[in-house]
Amino acid sequence: MTAPKKPFFSIVIPVLNEEKALPSLLADLANQTSQDFEVIVVDGHSDDKSVEKAKALTSKLPSLTIVTSDVRNVSVQRNLGARKAKGEYILFNDADNNLPNHYLEGIKYHIRVTPADLFTVWCQADTNKRSDKAIATYLNLLVEAGYLTKTPGAFGAMIGCKTSKFEKTGGFNPKVGFAEDTEFVRQGYKKGLSFTVFHDPRYVYSLRRFRKVGMLKITQQYAILNLKYITKQQVDQVSEYPMGGAFFDGDEKTAKMFSKVDSTFAKLLKKPKILDKISALLSLEEK
């Protein structure tokens, strides 16, 4: 009897009340030009119809497995999905991502050309608004800056990990409530795992969290100002950049996020060659 072929990717999707977003991502996966993958949805006891809607797509995604996590925690759910993975690489996806049809084929090509234990991929915004595109560009360059300064990080929306190396990373830490994705990548990197950033093909990154908590305008402003800084455009710190500590009063999580961002860009100041590389990438983005 012939053993079933091992999939190249195990797509792990942690889910909690995603009945609106999840079907769209699963449909994108069903339409991939390369079907060499399995899908593992890890549900945290959703209160809505997330599981029901996922099950409705099993005929289009025969590789779909739905697992229930006893704990509602994104790190716990990702780790559970990783332990179920049979593919050569695990690809962690957020349920509100969208993927172009050639996405997995493109990532597989890059891995064959540039093998890596850990990786992430540049994103694009979920609208064509200039301000939203600025956020996506900013996030991409932030990831690139971390990579070039050897302090790698990634967004949990899209992280790849060689399955055989996952245990060495220690997995995602359930006790880390903020930036657990970056902590996961850095722990693996510190333990000698290789990490890279692919620039394409790009997945669609949802900005819904920024919209929901009212951070969108702040992040748009912050992104545009830092992009101006990188490209050496003049910025009026009084009228354009009122980012003192009081600016984030009452919003500790937002302040913490931007503090981490500032520390990354502060490192760029000390490395002009890397700053020039980032600037060159930005000029390509704007063409």
Sequence and secondary structure as in RCSB ss.txt:
>XXXX:A:sequence
MTAPKKPFFSIVIPVLNEEKALPSLLADLANQTSQDFEVIVVDGHSDDKSVEKAKALTSKLPSLTIVTSDVRNVS
VQRNLGARKAKGEYILFNDADNNLPNHYLEGIKYHIRVTPADLFTVWCQADTNKRSDKAIATYLNLLVEAGYLTK
TPGAFGAMIGCKTSKFEKTGGFNPKVGFAEDTEFVRQGYKKGLSFTVFHDPRYVYSLRRFRKVGMLKITQQYAIL
NLKYITKQQVDQVSEYPMGGAFFDGDEKTAKMFSKVDSTFAKLLKKPKILDKISALLSLEEK
>XXXX:A:secstr
       SEEEEEEESS TTTHHHHHHHHHT S   EEEEEEE   SSSHHHHHHTTTTT TTEEEEE SS  HH
HHHHHHHHH  SSEEEEE TT B  TTHHHHHHHHHHHS  SEEEEEEEESS  HHHHHHHHHHHHHHHHHHHTT
     TTEEEEEGGGHHHHT   TT  SSHHHHHHHHHHHTT  EEEEEEEEEEE  HHHHHTT HHHHHHHHHH
HHHHHTT    TTTT   SGGGGTT HHHHHHHHHHHHHHHHHHT HHHHHHHHHHHHHHT 
